[in-house]
Amino acid sequence: MDDNKVAVLLEDLRVQFRTFGEGLQLLNDKVDQGFDTLNNRIDRLEASNHQEHQQLHQMISDLNQEVKKLDTEVVQLKRIK
């Protein structure tokens, strides 16, 4: 093979590798963007879950206080009888 044919072949390979590399970079950017989107969704879900957990904890605390009040009232009613 003469030098000109080798040079043309090498240039063709460089172009193909450059095109392949650009395609990989685009794919990498899309994957990164997808991960960023998922991470943002997870962060919002965790914040929402934390808030709901606090609300449920408060509701349980309130219910416990109501039960204690009812227990006290039942004891007082038994004493009255």
Sequence and secondary structure as in RCSB ss.txt:
>XXXX:A:sequence
MDDNKVAVLLEDLRVQFRTFGEGLQLLNDKVDQGFDTLNNRIDRLEASNHQEHQQLHQMISDLNQEVKKLDTEVV
QLKRIK
>XXXX:A:secstr
  HHHHHHHHHHHHHHHHHHHHHHHHHHHHHHHHHHHHHHHHHHHHHHHHHHHHHHHHHHHHHHHHHHHHHHHHH
HHHHH 
